[in-house]
Amino acid sequence: MFLLLFWIILIIVIIRVSLTTAWLMISFLWLKKEARIASMIAKNNDYNFILLIPVLKEQKALPETISYFLNFKYDLSKIKIILISTENEFAGILTKTEKTTIDVIKKIQKETNQKYGLEIIEHLHYPTLGGKMVDQLNYAFEHILNTEHGNLNRLFVGIYNADSRPNHLSLNYIAQTTRDKKYRVFQQSAVFLDNFNKMNLGNNFIAEKLLKANAILQTRWTFAHELPRMLMQSFMINKFKKRFFLAHCVGHGLFLRGDFLMEIKQIPRHTVTEDLFFGYVLSLLGESINPIPLLECAEIPNKLIMALKQKYVWFFGPLDHLSYRRFFLKNFSNRANRLLIDCMTFQGILPAIAWFFSGWMIAYVIIYPIITANMALLLLGLLAFIVYGPLNYLIVMIQSKILFQVASQNNKIKKRDYFWILLFSFPMILLHSIPPIFTLMAKLNYLINKKEPPKPKTER
């Protein structure tokens, strides 16, 4: 029985490894081609942009972020940055001398607007205690739709985080592309390498290497899963007007054209994470989610416990697709047939199953041959792991130069890190499958006791 289980798991792993590696290579080929074209786009200032940055206790990160955003290669008179604070800022204990994010925002707003003679920075405050980031965004959407009385077809609303570092040509690309193709939704993917070379700060040797391996793992996920889904979904909708594939949105790097924002009004807020939920709705509505070949360089948590907490939160995304299905049937049942809805739901749940079991399956195909002293099976298990882990990690690291270029970053992965990241890829793959256990427990607790699962903030 255990031998049969070994072969079943090995076949599943080989299929998954083959698809993952193939899509990883396809994504890099697409990126190189499209990024080269994007870097030569004509300067286009035809569209207005409102960039939303929801913030909570971001006193340290915010000044540097705003300074970075003011270097976009776009007409600053066509850009407005709305910083959305929340009443949750005051939920903890504050000393009389401690500055809040709101204090920092007011200072940035005054200095920036005076310096440029433009109303570039605007501040909104979500007034309700206990709201989530999606509530801050929906509050800003309502404000925009009530105050922007111009041509919404010429306006894009973008979402970023307080640690976002997007390519400085991002707005130019969107303005040029949407003029030619009339796209209404864009998604900018991220590489999680912004603080890669700072993982040694405050960490021991093992934690540092695990965190660096985690940064490569998350970046690999972008190219092996996130981008391929958007490429397939947008191609079928734009080319053939067919809704076959599910793609998801991300809570940062998402751009919505004003007329589309007027249609949808808000992002669904009924689950722990809203980005995969929104992508599910858009895919079923037949709205293409168009990938931007100019990347964002994002941070990854610099503490192992926070990295695991982040994965705990992220797993709610694929896990909650049955909730997304119920929402869609309640609100948009006339926009898609039941078979299509069920197909999209299955596409969404499948990654949750793969994530939950992948680490344990890799462990099984290595540990079982060791226990049974079967060298032939051990070689097969090791080969599957090497392709799934070290080889895929190596591909990402080799391509890191182009990743930093398209993310407007002057950085690099040092050669001495290659060996350690490849070595620590195995324990990181195992650790990657631990947080979903706690997510599943929290979900079951919610179903039984109706207690909403906690969503920890990723500390910086």
Buried (B, 14 or more C-beta within 10 A) or exposed (E): EEEEEBEEBBEBBBEBBEEBBEBBBBBBEBBBEBBEEBBEBEEBBEBBBBBBBBBBBBBEBBBEBBEBBBEBEBBBEBBBBBBBBBBBBEEEEEEEEEEBBBEBBBEBBEEBBEEEEBEBBBBBBBEEEEBBBBBBBBBBBEBBBEEBEEEBBBBBBBBBBBBBBBBBBBBBBBBBBBBEEEBBBBBBBBBBBBBBBEBBEEBEEEBBBBBBBBBBBBBBBBBBBBBBBBBBBBBBBBEEEEBBBBBBBBBBBBBBBBEBBBEBEBBBBEBBBBBBBBBBBBBBBBBBBBBBBBBBBBBBBBBBEBBBBBBBBBBBBBBBBEBBBEBBEEEEEEBBEEEBBEBBBEBBBEBBEBBBBBBBBBBBBBEBBEEEEBEEBBEBBEBBBBBBBBBBBBBBBEBBEBBBBBBBBEBEBEEEBBEBBBEBBBBBBBBBBEBBEBBBEBBEEEEEEEEEBEBEEBEB
